[in-house]
């Protein structure tokens, strides 16, 4: 219970720092005008091949519905998808502690989730559609 709480706090702090960092980087990139509205999204994906033998973790970050940077566990680093993501990818890849945290996400997030969930489909009952034939 205590460990889960600390993980939630860490994830919350990670998200807050990310949003703050993104806002400052976006201010540096924009040239004129002001933000009327902007949208930031974060998506984590686990791709399983052969159960948990081969797991790929993608941590994707979006700004105004466009992905700008992602972490790919197969590459072991952040990759810029757009020009906005170049500074962020360089900064995150240069932080050794952050990179250790991201590399552990495959086990902490993906493999753990795979073990918790049950992915077996429920058994279906056979149903007869229409009238059943009756013997006279």
Secondary structure, DSSP 4 states (H G I P E B T S, - for coil): -HHHHHHHHHHHHHHHHHHHHHHHHHHHH--SS--S---EEEEEEEEEETTTTEEEEEEEEEETTEEEEEEETTTTEEEESSHHHHHHHHHHHT-HHHHHHHHTHIIIIIIHHHHHS--PPPPPPP---SPPP---
